[in-house]
Amino acid sequence: MTNDELVQQFHEAQTLIAKQAALIGELKARIAELEQKLDEMQRRGKRQATPFSKGAPKAEPKTPGRKLGHLAAHRPKPARITRTVEAPLPAHCPACGGTVVEEAVRAQYQEDIPRPIETFITQFNVHVGHCADCATRVQGRHPEQTSDALGSAAVQLGPNVLGLGAELKHDLGVSYGKVARFLRLTFGLNATASSFARADQRLAQDFAPTYADLQTQLRLSAVAHADETGWKVGGHSAWLWVFTNEQLTLYVIDPHRDHDVVERILGLNFAGVLITDCFLAYDPLTYDKSKCVGHLLRRCHALVESGNASAIRFSEQAACLFRGALKLKERKATLNAHGYRVACGRLEAAFDRLLARSYRQADTVRFVKLLRKQRAYLFTFLYVAAVAPTNNAAERELRPAVIIRKTNGCNRSTNGATAHATLSSIIRTARKHGHDFVDLTKRVLQQPIQVVVKLCSSDPAPPIEPVPTTPSDLRVTAIP
């Protein structure tokens, strides 16, 4: 080997050593940064104060209150005055003792409630008899009765109390013990926590046909959002699933987190579009699907935080295309059909070129692998008008359940889980259409037979139909 070749190899070795030293320096810095983050997270987990803190506050936060130019908000003048009292001037000035001269009388209004609010008790004189021909026992029933029970079960809570208790528990996240305490302090009504727990299970049975009808309506809908979160039933791991759209919300508590749950709820022949995140359980489903752009943008932001130049470059390009798709969806009404199709084609072609490149950074490779796997479902929202680009609808419906899980725990039994899923579904769906859940409870309990409430109706009082006991092809007469 000549001297020139030895010199060349020496220079190449020096260059390689310099590159390796630079790489080692970058890796050491990265390890130190990750160790610092790990240490912060471990200390944050042991800290008892403000575990929900998002970090240091902003240097220049927005000022609280209404923005400049917005009209001031105040309570309107009440339309009804219950009583009027006078607040006269004192005879002498409290500052100097001089004579006080009246100039005007200004009105002030105070809206309050009595405490305790007095309950009313109805005694039903139930007439009991028998048939003279077959000796069958016959019992009368008033339209306002909610039960036929007599004897030791004759003293009952009314439908307004039961509906309010269920709404406090399953919508506002108030525990049964606090529900009983609230009703005692506010209305002087004495009842135990177990009374409301048992009442909710019976109420869920009464609303079971309505819950089944919501599932039927969901299967016929054009769009369904789905999401899931962890849950506990009797101390064992489970999952709370939510299926929702503009018309209804359906909760399901199941011990499994797989595609079988979705197929059981939506059916094998669901013809609409299922909007979800990129969780693996949704992959085997054969429905038309759309993936949440919001989740993908958050993944892009996480790549930026990795600090790798290649990952940052890819994440910025991918995020730019996703945001461009969102803006294109907003501009659809201003474009003609041909121009919109051309814009969609150009955007998808640019995205395909981005995915076709070769990547080496580990986080980027994992993200690209996910995008390639879900490629067919990333831009469904561009072509189906009813499909939203994000899964925010399902996440909004999960939020009440997450709050209840944090403040009030989950469920102690399977019956409690069924009651929570059923009543929460009825309450959230009723709210979408402006229906009062307490009024619905009253109407259902006062029916002598089991009924189905058509919650998706836009009528102020949704129609109620008896549960069909005849073949499904026969029409059912609605109960007024």
C-alpha beads as a LAMMPS data file, in Angstrom:
LAMMPS data file: protein, C-alpha beads

480 atoms
479 bonds

1 atom types
1 bond types

-500.0 500.0 xlo xhi
-500.0 500.0 ylo yhi
-500.0 500.0 zlo zhi

Masses

1 110.0

Atoms # bond

1 1 1 0.000 0.000 0.000
2 1 1 1.417 3.361 -0.997
3 1 1 1.889 6.343 1.248
4 1 1 -0.866 8.246 -0.578
5 1 1 -3.360 5.442 0.101
6 1 1 -2.369 5.350 3.772
7 1 1 -2.836 9.108 4.053
8 1 1 -6.237 8.863 2.370
9 1 1 -7.360 6.116 4.779
10 1 1 -6.100 8.182 7.702
11 1 1 -8.159 11.188 6.614
12 1 1 -11.241 9.001 6.083
13 1 1 -10.804 7.524 9.548
14 1 1 -10.475 10.994 11.048
15 1 1 -13.642 12.102 9.234
16 1 1 -15.530 9.038 10.486
17 1 1 -14.302 9.589 14.031
18 1 1 -15.404 13.223 13.901
19 1 1 -18.890 12.219 12.686
20 1 1 -19.159 9.585 15.383
21 1 1 -18.036 12.059 18.032
22 1 1 -20.670 14.539 16.856
23 1 1 -23.319 11.813 16.902
24 1 1 -22.259 10.744 20.393
25 1 1 -22.532 14.354 21.532
26 1 1 -26.069 14.632 20.089
27 1 1 -27.103 11.348 21.700
28 1 1 -25.703 12.399 25.068
29 1 1 -27.611 15.676 24.872
30 1 1 -30.776 13.807 23.883
31 1 1 -30.345 11.311 26.746
32 1 1 -29.829 14.152 29.213
33 1 1 -32.989 15.875 27.950
34 1 1 -35.040 12.677 28.213
35 1 1 -33.686 11.956 31.689
36 1 1 -34.715 15.442 32.759
37 1 1 -38.213 14.968 31.355
38 1 1 -38.492 11.559 33.024
39 1 1 -37.396 13.020 36.333
40 1 1 -39.933 15.835 36.040
41 1 1 -42.743 13.389 35.255
42 1 1 -41.804 11.151 38.176
43 1 1 -41.723 14.092 40.581
44 1 1 -44.970 15.408 39.149
45 1 1 -46.640 12.058 39.796
46 1 1 -45.662 12.195 43.480
47 1 1 -46.677 15.813 43.913
48 1 1 -49.975 16.180 45.752
49 1 1 -50.751 19.760 44.713
50 1 1 -52.077 20.544 41.236
51 1 1 -51.329 17.227 39.521
52 1 1 -53.343 18.602 36.593
53 1 1 -50.957 21.530 36.038
54 1 1 -49.934 22.094 32.417
55 1 1 -46.679 23.813 33.328
56 1 1 -45.625 27.403 33.859
57 1 1 -48.210 30.067 32.980
58 1 1 -47.823 32.194 29.895
59 1 1 -45.710 35.329 30.156
60 1 1 -48.505 37.508 28.731
61 1 1 -51.835 35.739 29.303
62 1 1 -55.110 37.081 28.014
63 1 1 -56.983 39.296 30.434
64 1 1 -60.095 37.688 31.954
65 1 1 -63.586 38.908 31.230
66 1 1 -65.321 40.085 28.085
67 1 1 -63.368 41.466 25.180
68 1 1 -63.443 45.130 24.212
69 1 1 -66.470 45.991 22.121
70 1 1 -68.675 43.174 23.423
71 1 1 -71.948 44.170 25.055
72 1 1 -72.036 43.847 28.823
73 1 1 -73.955 40.840 30.159
74 1 1 -76.419 41.253 33.015
75 1 1 -79.527 39.542 34.305
76 1 1 -82.705 40.770 32.587
77 1 1 -85.474 42.446 34.524
78 1 1 -87.857 39.724 35.798
79 1 1 -91.271 39.564 34.170
80 1 1 -92.999 38.508 37.409
81 1 1 -92.770 40.201 40.805
82 1 1 -93.760 38.051 43.801
83 1 1 -93.658 40.786 46.443
84 1 1 -92.554 44.406 46.795
85 1 1 -90.816 45.872 49.844
86 1 1 -89.578 49.366 50.599
87 1 1 -86.041 50.395 51.555
88 1 1 -86.664 53.909 53.011
89 1 1 -84.033 56.553 53.552
90 1 1 -82.757 57.156 57.088
91 1 1 -84.043 60.303 58.794
92 1 1 -80.536 61.713 59.255
93 1 1 -77.334 61.585 57.239
94 1 1 -75.051 58.823 58.604
95 1 1 -71.994 61.015 57.855
96 1 1 -72.891 64.373 59.447
97 1 1 -76.363 63.949 60.979
98 1 1 -78.010 66.412 58.583
99 1 1 -81.484 66.179 57.040
100 1 1 -81.779 63.708 54.143
101 1 1 -83.769 64.822 51.068
102 1 1 -85.224 62.092 48.828
103 1 1 -84.454 62.450 45.105
104 1 1 -85.734 59.261 43.450
105 1 1 -86.808 55.675 43.995
106 1 1 -84.724 53.050 42.115
107 1 1 -85.773 49.432 41.756
108 1 1 -83.613 46.455 42.670
109 1 1 -84.655 42.851 42.084
110 1 1 -83.660 39.725 44.010
111 1 1 -84.568 36.294 42.666
112 1 1 -84.379 33.567 45.302
113 1 1 -85.841 30.214 46.252
114 1 1 -87.557 29.108 49.470
115 1 1 -85.671 26.679 51.638
116 1 1 -86.653 24.011 52.155
117 1 1 -88.940 23.808 49.129
118 1 1 -92.024 22.023 50.374
119 1 1 -92.852 18.730 48.666
120 1 1 -96.398 17.625 47.933
121 1 1 -97.746 14.176 48.778
122 1 1 -100.584 12.503 46.882
123 1 1 -102.659 9.719 48.382
124 1 1 -104.154 7.370 45.785
125 1 1 -107.162 5.460 47.039
126 1 1 -106.713 2.352 44.922
127 1 1 -109.911 0.368 44.539
128 1 1 -109.382 -3.394 44.572
129 1 1 -111.887 -6.027 43.515
130 1 1 -112.341 -9.252 41.606
131 1 1 -114.153 -10.613 38.590
132 1 1 -117.474 -12.201 39.465
133 1 1 -117.060 -14.785 36.687
134 1 1 -113.379 -15.928 36.951
135 1 1 -112.393 -14.523 40.369
136 1 1 -109.420 -12.671 38.857
137 1 1 -108.114 -9.893 41.083
138 1 1 -108.680 -6.437 39.558
139 1 1 -107.022 -3.213 40.737
140 1 1 -107.674 0.381 39.697
141 1 1 -104.928 2.721 38.462
142 1 1 -104.917 6.509 38.262
143 1 1 -103.109 8.130 35.270
144 1 1 -100.655 9.818 37.659
145 1 1 -99.612 6.583 39.359
146 1 1 -96.192 5.186 38.498
147 1 1 -96.548 1.795 40.206
148 1 1 -99.191 -0.739 41.213
149 1 1 -97.364 -1.693 44.429
150 1 1 -99.372 -1.666 47.673
151 1 1 -98.822 -2.736 51.254
152 1 1 -95.254 -2.290 52.530
153 1 1 -94.219 -0.800 49.149
154 1 1 -97.044 1.739 49.052
155 1 1 -94.888 4.725 50.118
156 1 1 -92.924 5.722 47.010
157 1 1 -90.837 8.510 45.520
158 1 1 -92.494 10.372 42.665
159 1 1 -91.278 10.517 39.056
160 1 1 -89.919 14.070 39.380
161 1 1 -87.719 13.017 42.310
162 1 1 -86.499 9.897 40.501
163 1 1 -85.811 11.783 37.273
164 1 1 -83.924 14.554 39.075
165 1 1 -81.889 12.036 41.066
166 1 1 -80.940 10.113 37.920
167 1 1 -79.913 13.299 36.122
168 1 1 -77.784 14.438 39.060
169 1 1 -76.043 11.062 39.192
170 1 1 -75.576 10.117 35.534
171 1 1 -75.178 13.540 33.939
172 1 1 -73.738 15.833 36.612
173 1 1 -71.668 13.156 38.349
174 1 1 -73.130 13.592 41.848
175 1 1 -72.818 10.505 44.040
176 1 1 -75.926 8.790 45.377
177 1 1 -75.021 9.892 48.885
178 1 1 -74.794 13.528 47.812
179 1 1 -78.021 13.203 45.800
180 1 1 -79.826 12.084 48.956
181 1 1 -78.197 14.885 50.979
182 1 1 -79.076 17.535 48.385
183 1 1 -82.726 16.489 48.274
184 1 1 -82.883 16.434 52.068
185 1 1 -81.382 19.922 52.454
186 1 1 -83.306 21.461 49.551
187 1 1 -86.713 19.789 49.820
188 1 1 -86.711 18.170 53.256
189 1 1 -87.136 14.819 51.502
190 1 1 -85.715 11.881 53.444
191 1 1 -84.312 9.072 51.278
192 1 1 -81.180 6.942 51.366
193 1 1 -78.471 6.531 48.748
194 1 1 -79.488 2.896 48.225
195 1 1 -83.034 4.006 47.411
196 1 1 -81.788 5.985 44.428
197 1 1 -79.390 3.217 43.354
198 1 1 -82.228 0.671 43.208
199 1 1 -84.562 3.212 41.605
200 1 1 -82.042 3.905 38.832
201 1 1 -81.783 0.203 38.016
202 1 1 -85.565 -0.030 37.736
203 1 1 -85.648 3.173 35.690
204 1 1 -83.006 1.768 33.342
205 1 1 -85.237 -1.273 32.789
206 1 1 -88.118 1.040 31.904
207 1 1 -85.901 2.916 29.428
208 1 1 -84.341 -0.271 27.986
209 1 1 -86.652 -0.317 24.918
210 1 1 -85.786 3.334 24.230
211 1 1 -82.089 2.472 24.522
212 1 1 -82.564 -0.365 22.014
213 1 1 -84.384 2.041 19.692
214 1 1 -81.384 4.406 19.844
215 1 1 -79.173 1.544 18.712
216 1 1 -81.540 0.869 15.812
217 1 1 -81.463 4.544 14.814
218 1 1 -77.666 4.529 15.033
219 1 1 -77.418 1.591 12.645
220 1 1 -79.516 3.496 10.108
221 1 1 -77.547 6.748 10.379
222 1 1 -75.183 8.093 7.714
223 1 1 -72.394 8.921 10.178
224 1 1 -71.268 7.511 13.521
225 1 1 -68.447 8.789 15.716
226 1 1 -66.874 6.239 18.076
227 1 1 -64.381 6.437 20.909
228 1 1 -63.607 4.608 24.149
229 1 1 -62.039 5.187 27.536
230 1 1 -61.029 3.047 30.490
231 1 1 -63.658 2.063 33.076
232 1 1 -64.083 -0.170 36.103
233 1 1 -66.938 -2.532 36.943
234 1 1 -66.719 -4.094 40.378
235 1 1 -63.009 -3.314 40.504
236 1 1 -62.316 -5.132 37.225
237 1 1 -61.054 -3.423 34.074
238 1 1 -63.639 -2.511 31.451
239 1 1 -64.184 0.066 28.735
240 1 1 -66.796 2.736 28.258
241 1 1 -67.587 3.138 24.555
242 1 1 -69.488 6.030 23.024
243 1 1 -71.219 6.122 19.638
244 1 1 -72.667 9.453 18.618
245 1 1 -73.770 11.791 15.841
246 1 1 -75.904 14.910 15.620
247 1 1 -79.073 12.973 16.458
248 1 1 -78.143 10.675 19.337
249 1 1 -75.550 9.433 21.816
250 1 1 -75.188 5.804 22.851
251 1 1 -72.938 4.624 25.707
252 1 1 -71.841 1.012 26.109
253 1 1 -69.804 -0.440 28.997
254 1 1 -68.037 -3.636 28.003
255 1 1 -65.101 -5.659 29.381
256 1 1 -63.536 -5.788 25.912
257 1 1 -61.807 -3.239 23.703
258 1 1 -61.983 -4.885 20.291
259 1 1 -63.861 -4.646 17.008
260 1 1 -66.496 -7.162 18.178
261 1 1 -67.994 -4.451 20.407
262 1 1 -68.375 -2.100 17.443
263 1 1 -69.891 -4.835 15.254
264 1 1 -72.357 -5.750 17.981
265 1 1 -73.539 -2.134 18.269
266 1 1 -73.485 -1.049 14.617
267 1 1 -74.161 -4.442 13.060
268 1 1 -72.257 -6.165 10.292
269 1 1 -74.075 -4.234 7.548
270 1 1 -73.611 -0.662 8.769
271 1 1 -73.844 1.479 5.614
272 1 1 -72.683 4.796 7.067
273 1 1 -69.221 6.204 7.702
274 1 1 -67.502 5.396 11.005
275 1 1 -65.293 8.236 12.294
276 1 1 -62.606 7.170 14.777
277 1 1 -58.999 7.619 15.792
278 1 1 -56.319 5.199 14.554
279 1 1 -56.737 2.617 17.323
280 1 1 -56.055 -0.942 16.082
281 1 1 -59.478 -2.282 17.127
282 1 1 -61.146 -0.375 14.281
283 1 1 -58.879 -1.784 11.541
284 1 1 -60.680 -5.149 10.973
285 1 1 -64.030 -3.395 10.434
286 1 1 -65.249 -3.417 6.841
287 1 1 -67.275 -0.195 7.092
288 1 1 -66.510 3.012 5.256
289 1 1 -64.233 4.843 7.672
290 1 1 -62.725 8.248 8.304
291 1 1 -59.815 9.007 10.623
292 1 1 -59.621 11.994 12.946
293 1 1 -57.344 14.713 11.575
294 1 1 -57.061 16.236 15.043
295 1 1 -55.287 13.140 16.375
296 1 1 -52.903 13.154 13.413
297 1 1 -52.063 16.825 13.901
298 1 1 -51.237 16.088 17.540
299 1 1 -48.904 13.331 16.353
300 1 1 -47.227 15.880 14.080
301 1 1 -46.764 18.230 17.034
302 1 1 -45.234 15.397 19.077
303 1 1 -42.678 14.818 16.299
304 1 1 -41.720 18.491 16.420
305 1 1 -41.012 18.136 20.144
306 1 1 -38.626 15.241 19.443
307 1 1 -36.026 17.762 18.274
308 1 1 -34.851 15.697 15.301
309 1 1 -34.406 17.803 12.155
310 1 1 -35.717 15.094 9.810
311 1 1 -38.758 14.428 12.023
312 1 1 -39.514 18.149 12.288
313 1 1 -39.332 18.579 8.514
314 1 1 -41.704 15.653 7.879
315 1 1 -44.157 16.683 10.596
316 1 1 -44.349 20.246 9.280
317 1 1 -45.016 19.030 5.742
318 1 1 -47.660 16.534 6.864
319 1 1 -49.352 19.079 9.151
320 1 1 -49.400 21.610 6.301
321 1 1 -51.243 19.114 4.060
322 1 1 -53.731 18.180 6.810
323 1 1 -54.490 21.841 7.519
324 1 1 -54.827 22.439 3.791
325 1 1 -57.427 19.656 3.656
326 1 1 -59.368 21.275 6.517
327 1 1 -59.387 24.634 4.717
328 1 1 -60.396 22.952 1.466
329 1 1 -63.381 21.367 3.236
330 1 1 -64.399 24.828 4.486
331 1 1 -64.066 26.336 0.992
332 1 1 -66.098 23.637 -0.742
333 1 1 -69.207 25.821 -0.978
334 1 1 -67.244 28.541 -2.811
335 1 1 -65.793 26.205 -5.492
336 1 1 -67.457 24.538 -8.433
337 1 1 -67.549 20.738 -8.545
338 1 1 -64.691 20.397 -11.056
339 1 1 -62.415 22.829 -9.255
340 1 1 -63.039 21.079 -5.938
341 1 1 -62.188 17.661 -7.411
342 1 1 -58.984 19.039 -8.923
343 1 1 -57.945 20.602 -5.602
344 1 1 -58.637 17.318 -3.775
345 1 1 -56.616 15.382 -6.356
346 1 1 -53.627 17.698 -6.054
347 1 1 -53.671 17.515 -2.270
348 1 1 -53.842 13.714 -2.228
349 1 1 -51.078 13.456 -4.827
350 1 1 -48.830 15.680 -2.714
351 1 1 -49.574 13.525 0.331
352 1 1 -48.762 10.333 -1.579
353 1 1 -45.427 11.812 -2.678
354 1 1 -44.647 12.644 0.949
355 1 1 -45.395 9.080 2.078
356 1 1 -43.422 7.565 -0.801
357 1 1 -40.131 8.940 0.466
358 1 1 -37.704 6.928 2.573
359 1 1 -37.284 7.844 6.249
360 1 1 -34.787 6.659 8.847
361 1 1 -35.655 8.441 12.098
362 1 1 -37.513 5.942 14.334
363 1 1 -40.474 8.142 15.372
364 1 1 -40.946 9.326 11.802
365 1 1 -40.854 5.751 10.477
366 1 1 -43.585 4.695 12.935
367 1 1 -45.784 7.657 12.016
368 1 1 -45.305 7.113 8.285
369 1 1 -46.152 3.428 8.725
370 1 1 -49.406 4.434 10.446
371 1 1 -50.287 6.944 7.716
372 1 1 -49.626 4.402 4.973
373 1 1 -51.812 1.876 6.758
374 1 1 -54.687 4.336 7.168
375 1 1 -54.132 6.110 3.848
376 1 1 -57.523 5.144 2.381
377 1 1 -59.398 6.759 5.290
378 1 1 -57.438 9.981 5.860
379 1 1 -59.405 12.259 3.504
380 1 1 -62.876 10.686 3.490
381 1 1 -64.257 13.929 4.923
382 1 1 -63.366 15.739 1.687
383 1 1 -65.830 13.655 -0.338
384 1 1 -68.714 12.955 2.080
385 1 1 -70.489 16.132 3.180
386 1 1 -71.865 14.661 6.418
387 1 1 -68.432 13.476 7.613
388 1 1 -66.569 15.813 9.979
389 1 1 -62.755 15.966 9.681
390 1 1 -62.266 15.257 13.397
391 1 1 -63.675 12.933 16.023
392 1 1 -64.400 15.812 18.397
393 1 1 -68.068 14.820 18.645
394 1 1 -67.195 11.524 20.345
395 1 1 -64.556 13.158 22.553
396 1 1 -67.086 15.754 23.742
397 1 1 -69.516 12.979 24.670
398 1 1 -66.762 11.129 26.529
399 1 1 -65.906 14.163 28.652
400 1 1 -68.880 13.821 31.076
401 1 1 -67.997 10.162 31.638
402 1 1 -64.348 11.023 32.310
403 1 1 -65.404 13.655 34.861
404 1 1 -67.717 11.161 36.595
405 1 1 -64.902 8.593 36.637
406 1 1 -62.570 11.092 38.297
407 1 1 -64.946 12.619 40.841
408 1 1 -67.401 9.815 41.506
409 1 1 -65.743 6.547 40.512
410 1 1 -67.138 3.990 38.074
411 1 1 -69.604 1.155 38.790
412 1 1 -69.643 -1.488 41.510
413 1 1 -71.728 -4.048 39.615
414 1 1 -72.849 -5.089 36.156
415 1 1 -76.373 -3.854 36.920
416 1 1 -74.965 -0.462 37.894
417 1 1 -72.924 -0.301 34.682
418 1 1 -75.984 -1.158 32.588
419 1 1 -78.040 1.487 34.382
420 1 1 -75.331 4.125 33.878
421 1 1 -74.931 3.358 30.160
422 1 1 -78.693 3.356 29.569
423 1 1 -79.633 6.470 31.524
424 1 1 -76.605 8.477 30.313
425 1 1 -77.558 7.658 26.717
426 1 1 -81.143 8.792 27.259
427 1 1 -80.094 11.993 29.041
428 1 1 -77.490 13.057 26.459
429 1 1 -79.749 12.238 23.501
430 1 1 -82.697 14.068 25.056
431 1 1 -80.509 17.144 25.516
432 1 1 -79.607 17.150 21.809
433 1 1 -83.297 17.647 20.994
434 1 1 -84.200 19.964 23.852
435 1 1 -86.237 17.374 25.777
436 1 1 -86.488 17.494 29.575
437 1 1 -85.297 14.192 31.021
438 1 1 -87.367 14.600 34.207
439 1 1 -90.502 15.078 32.121
440 1 1 -89.596 12.016 30.029
441 1 1 -89.173 9.993 33.214
442 1 1 -92.612 11.062 34.393
443 1 1 -94.267 10.135 31.101
444 1 1 -92.583 6.728 30.955
445 1 1 -93.281 5.760 34.566
446 1 1 -96.945 6.746 34.302
447 1 1 -97.522 4.299 31.443
448 1 1 -99.073 1.007 32.611
449 1 1 -97.068 -0.894 29.969
450 1 1 -93.458 -0.732 28.783
451 1 1 -92.983 1.881 26.062
452 1 1 -90.446 3.291 23.601
453 1 1 -89.756 7.034 23.576
454 1 1 -88.893 8.366 20.128
455 1 1 -86.158 10.685 21.388
456 1 1 -84.941 11.742 17.945
457 1 1 -88.279 13.426 17.257
458 1 1 -88.218 17.205 17.013
459 1 1 -91.622 17.478 18.723
460 1 1 -91.608 19.325 22.069
461 1 1 -93.096 16.170 23.616
462 1 1 -91.515 13.183 21.817
463 1 1 -94.039 10.477 20.896
464 1 1 -94.255 7.331 23.002
465 1 1 -95.068 3.946 21.506
466 1 1 -95.768 0.637 23.255
467 1 1 -93.107 -2.034 22.920
468 1 1 -94.281 -4.129 19.957
469 1 1 -95.297 -7.685 20.824
470 1 1 -96.448 -8.377 17.265
471 1 1 -94.342 -9.001 14.125
472 1 1 -92.160 -6.040 13.204
473 1 1 -93.940 -5.441 9.882
474 1 1 -97.132 -4.348 11.710
475 1 1 -97.588 -0.674 12.579
476 1 1 -97.765 0.304 16.221
477 1 1 -100.266 2.910 17.397
478 1 1 -98.602 5.815 19.240
479 1 1 -99.691 6.643 22.771
480 1 1 -100.489 10.382 23.130

Bonds

1 1 1 2
2 1 2 3
3 1 3 4
4 1 4 5
5 1 5 6
6 1 6 7
7 1 7 8
8 1 8 9
9 1 9 10
10 1 10 11
11 1 11 12
12 1 12 13
13 1 13 14
14 1 14 15
15 1 15 16
16 1 16 17
17 1 17 18
18 1 18 19
19 1 19 20
20 1 20 21
21 1 21 22
22 1 22 23
23 1 23 24
24 1 24 25
25 1 25 26
26 1 26 27
27 1 27 28
28 1 28 29
29 1 29 30
30 1 30 31
31 1 31 32
32 1 32 33
33 1 33 34
34 1 34 35
35 1 35 36
36 1 36 37
37 1 37 38
38 1 38 39
39 1 39 40
40 1 40 41
41 1 41 42
42 1 42 43
43 1 43 44
44 1 44 45
45 1 45 46
46 1 46 47
47 1 47 48
48 1 48 49
49 1 49 50
50 1 50 51
51 1 51 52
52 1 52 53
53 1 53 54
54 1 54 55
55 1 55 56
56 1 56 57
57 1 57 58
58 1 58 59
59 1 59 60
60 1 60 61
61 1 61 62
62 1 62 63
63 1 63 64
64 1 64 65
65 1 65 66
66 1 66 67
67 1 67 68
68 1 68 69
69 1 69 70
70 1 70 71
71 1 71 72
72 1 72 73
73 1 73 74
74 1 74 75
75 1 75 76
76 1 76 77
77 1 77 78
78 1 78 79
79 1 79 80
80 1 80 81
81 1 81 82
82 1 82 83
83 1 83 84
84 1 84 85
85 1 85 86
86 1 86 87
87 1 87 88
88 1 88 89
89 1 89 90
90 1 90 91
91 1 91 92
92 1 92 93
93 1 93 94
94 1 94 95
95 1 95 96
96 1 96 97
97 1 97 98
98 1 98 99
99 1 99 100
100 1 100 101
101 1 101 102
102 1 102 103
103 1 103 104
104 1 104 105
105 1 105 106
106 1 106 107
107 1 107 108
108 1 108 109
109 1 109 110
110 1 110 111
111 1 111 112
112 1 112 113
113 1 113 114
114 1 114 115
115 1 115 116
116 1 116 117
117 1 117 118
118 1 118 119
119 1 119 120
120 1 120 121
121 1 121 122
122 1 122 123
123 1 123 124
124 1 124 125
125 1 125 126
126 1 126 127
127 1 127 128
128 1 128 129
129 1 129 130
130 1 130 131
131 1 131 132
132 1 132 133
133 1 133 134
134 1 134 135
135 1 135 136
136 1 136 137
137 1 137 138
138 1 138 139
139 1 139 140
140 1 140 141
141 1 141 142
142 1 142 143
143 1 143 144
144 1 144 145
145 1 145 146
146 1 146 147
147 1 147 148
148 1 148 149
149 1 149 150
150 1 150 151
151 1 151 152
152 1 152 153
153 1 153 154
154 1 154 155
155 1 155 156
156 1 156 157
157 1 157 158
158 1 158 159
159 1 159 160
160 1 160 161
161 1 161 162
162 1 162 163
163 1 163 164
164 1 164 165
165 1 165 166
166 1 166 167
167 1 167 168
168 1 168 169
169 1 169 170
170 1 170 171
171 1 171 172
172 1 172 173
173 1 173 174
174 1 174 175
175 1 175 176
176 1 176 177
177 1 177 178
178 1 178 179
179 1 179 180
180 1 180 181
181 1 181 182
182 1 182 183
183 1 183 184
184 1 184 185
185 1 185 186
186 1 186 187
187 1 187 188
188 1 188 189
189 1 189 190
190 1 190 191
191 1 191 192
192 1 192 193
193 1 193 194
194 1 194 195
195 1 195 196
196 1 196 197
197 1 197 198
198 1 198 199
199 1 199 200
200 1 200 201
201 1 201 202
202 1 202 203
203 1 203 204
204 1 204 205
205 1 205 206
206 1 206 207
207 1 207 208
208 1 208 209
209 1 209 210
210 1 210 211
211 1 211 212
212 1 212 213
213 1 213 214
214 1 214 215
215 1 215 216
216 1 216 217
217 1 217 218
218 1 218 219
219 1 219 220
220 1 220 221
221 1 221 222
222 1 222 223
223 1 223 224
224 1 224 225
225 1 225 226
226 1 226 227
227 1 227 228
228 1 228 229
229 1 229 230
230 1 230 231
231 1 231 232
232 1 232 233
233 1 233 234
234 1 234 235
235 1 235 236
236 1 236 237
237 1 237 238
238 1 238 239
239 1 239 240
240 1 240 241
241 1 241 242
242 1 242 243
243 1 243 244
244 1 244 245
245 1 245 246
246 1 246 247
247 1 247 248
248 1 248 249
249 1 249 250
250 1 250 251
251 1 251 252
252 1 252 253
253 1 253 254
254 1 254 255
255 1 255 256
256 1 256 257
257 1 257 258
258 1 258 259
259 1 259 260
260 1 260 261
261 1 261 262
262 1 262 263
263 1 263 264
264 1 264 265
265 1 265 266
266 1 266 267
267 1 267 268
268 1 268 269
269 1 269 270
270 1 270 271
271 1 271 272
272 1 272 273
273 1 273 274
274 1 274 275
275 1 275 276
276 1 276 277
277 1 277 278
278 1 278 279
279 1 279 280
280 1 280 281
281 1 281 282
282 1 282 283
283 1 283 284
284 1 284 285
285 1 285 286
286 1 286 287
287 1 287 288
288 1 288 289
289 1 289 290
290 1 290 291
291 1 291 292
292 1 292 293
293 1 293 294
294 1 294 295
295 1 295 296
296 1 296 297
297 1 297 298
298 1 298 299
299 1 299 300
300 1 300 301
301 1 301 302
302 1 302 303
303 1 303 304
304 1 304 305
305 1 305 306
306 1 306 307
307 1 307 308
308 1 308 309
309 1 309 310
310 1 310 311
311 1 311 312
312 1 312 313
313 1 313 314
314 1 314 315
315 1 315 316
316 1 316 317
317 1 317 318
318 1 318 319
319 1 319 320
320 1 320 321
321 1 321 322
322 1 322 323
323 1 323 324
324 1 324 325
325 1 325 326
326 1 326 327
327 1 327 328
328 1 328 329
329 1 329 330
330 1 330 331
331 1 331 332
332 1 332 333
333 1 333 334
334 1 334 335
335 1 335 336
336 1 336 337
337 1 337 338
338 1 338 339
339 1 339 340
340 1 340 341
341 1 341 342
342 1 342 343
343 1 343 344
344 1 344 345
345 1 345 346
346 1 346 347
347 1 347 348
348 1 348 349
349 1 349 350
350 1 350 351
351 1 351 352
352 1 352 353
353 1 353 354
354 1 354 355
355 1 355 356
356 1 356 357
357 1 357 358
358 1 358 359
359 1 359 360
360 1 360 361
361 1 361 362
362 1 362 363
363 1 363 364
364 1 364 365
365 1 365 366
366 1 366 367
367 1 367 368
368 1 368 369
369 1 369 370
370 1 370 371
371 1 371 372
372 1 372 373
373 1 373 374
374 1 374 375
375 1 375 376
376 1 376 377
377 1 377 378
378 1 378 379
379 1 379 380
380 1 380 381
381 1 381 382
382 1 382 383
383 1 383 384
384 1 384 385
385 1 385 386
386 1 386 387
387 1 387 388
388 1 388 389
389 1 389 390
390 1 390 391
391 1 391 392
392 1 392 393
393 1 393 394
394 1 394 395
395 1 395 396
396 1 396 397
397 1 397 398
398 1 398 399
399 1 399 400
400 1 400 401
401 1 401 402
402 1 402 403
403 1 403 404
404 1 404 405
405 1 405 406
406 1 406 407
407 1 407 408
408 1 408 409
409 1 409 410
410 1 410 411
411 1 411 412
412 1 412 413
413 1 413 414
414 1 414 415
415 1 415 416
416 1 416 417
417 1 417 418
418 1 418 419
419 1 419 420
420 1 420 421
421 1 421 422
422 1 422 423
423 1 423 424
424 1 424 425
425 1 425 426
426 1 426 427
427 1 427 428
428 1 428 429
429 1 429 430
430 1 430 431
431 1 431 432
432 1 432 433
433 1 433 434
434 1 434 435
435 1 435 436
436 1 436 437
437 1 437 438
438 1 438 439
439 1 439 440
440 1 440 441
441 1 441 442
442 1 442 443
443 1 443 444
444 1 444 445
445 1 445 446
446 1 446 447
447 1 447 448
448 1 448 449
449 1 449 450
450 1 450 451
451 1 451 452
452 1 452 453
453 1 453 454
454 1 454 455
455 1 455 456
456 1 456 457
457 1 457 458
458 1 458 459
459 1 459 460
460 1 460 461
461 1 461 462
462 1 462 463
463 1 463 464
464 1 464 465
465 1 465 466
466 1 466 467
467 1 467 468
468 1 468 469
469 1 469 470
470 1 470 471
471 1 471 472
472 1 472 473
473 1 473 474
474 1 474 475
475 1 475 476
476 1 476 477
477 1 477 478
478 1 478 479
479 1 479 480
